[in-house]
């Protein structure tokens, strides 16, 4: 989970919250200069053991853009150089956070990073992969990405 920030919600309370209300989140569609996209293989629920976009919840006091910059640093060790909003969607998880039913309202951003060759994963991801095309299963969740 990384370092604790001011206003951090304790896991026991957060496990109750995620079952009651949608969680505001951001997803980072990181694109490399050659047009390839970054996917990370998740260690945790939701979407455990799947390749997915880096991202996470928006903390209290953050704008979605601030959350994108924070999560890029925390999850892939990168500074954001360019950011563009590309869509919003609602994600429903049967096995979400804490392996419980949950929902996220995710804003998705197209992101360019400072050092494409130096991805430093945090403890939430097993590995990463650059792909030429966004996989169909992700386009199912993010239909506005079909043209990328």
N, C-alpha and C positions, 0 to 999 in steps of 0.2 A: 503494500500500500504506500510505500514511500514515507517521507517525513510528515509529521503531523503539523497542520497549519492551524492558525487561530480559527476557532469556530468549528473544528473538526468534530464530526458526529461519531460517538462511540458505536462500535459494531452492533451491539445488542439493540440499541435504539434504531440504527439505520436499517437493520433487518426487518423491523416492524414498519418503518416508513416506506420502504420499497414495495411493500405489499398493499399499501393504502393509496399512494398517489404516484403519478408519473414523475420520473426523474428527468430534469433538464440536462441534456447532454450535447456534446459536440463530437463529430467524427471528422478525422483529417484524411482527405484524399491527397496524399503526398505524391506529387508528380516530379520526376527527374527531368533533366534537360533533354534527354533523348525520348521523352514521352512515356517512359515506363512508370508504373505505379507501385508504391510500397505497401506490402501486406505483412502483418505480424501474426504469428501463430500463438493464439491465446493459451495461457495456462489456467485461467480462471473462468468461472461462469460470469456472465452469459457467454455462449458460443465457445466454450472450452474446447480446445484441440482443433479449432478451425482457423484458417487464415482470415483475417479481418482487418479493418482499418484501425490505426491507432486512434485513441479518443477516450472520452470519459465524461464524468459529470461536471456541470458548471457549479463552482463553489459560490457560496453566498458572498455578495459584493463584487463578483466578477461579471463582466460582459462575456458573451460567447467568444468574441475575438481574444479577450484576455485569457480565457480558458484554453483556446487553441494554442496560444504561445506557451502557456504553462505546461500543457500536456505534451507538446512537442519536445520541450526540454526534459520533462520527467520520463516520458515513455521511450523516446528515441534519441535523447541526448543532443537535440538540434535546436538551433535558433531559426525562427521563421523569417523568411526574407520577403515573401509575398503571400497574401491571403485574399481569397475571394469566396463569398457565400454562393453556394450553388443549389441549395434546397433544404427542405425540412421534411421529416417524416416521423411517424410513430412506429416504434418497434415494440412488439409484444413477445415476452419470453416465458415459456413454460418453466424453464429452469434458468432463472435469471440470477441476480445477486443473491448470495447465500443459498443457492439452489432452490429458490422459491419463485413463484409466479411474480413477474414484475413487468413494468412498462417504462419506456424512455421516449421522450420527445427530443429527437436529435436534429440539430442543425448541422448541415454538412458543408465543409469548406474545402476548396481546392487550395493546396498549400505548396509553396516552394521553400526549400530549406537551404541553409548556408553551405553545408558540407555533405554532399550526396554520398561520398565514399566512406563516411564515418558514422554509421548508425550504432548507437549504444543503447541496447535494450534494457529496460528495467525488469524487475522480478515478475511482471505480469505476462511476459512473452517468452516463448521458447527459442524462436528464431525469426528471421525475416526473409522476405523474398521480393525481388523487383519483378513485376510481370508486365508484359506488353499490353495485355487486355484485361479489363476487370472481369473476373469470373461471373458466369451467369447467375450463380446462387446469390452473389452480392447485388447484382442488378435487380434481382427479384425484390430485395429489401429497399433498394435505392433506385427506382425506375428512371429517375432523372439523370442517372449516370450512363444510360444506354448509348448515348452519342459520344462518349469520351473514348 
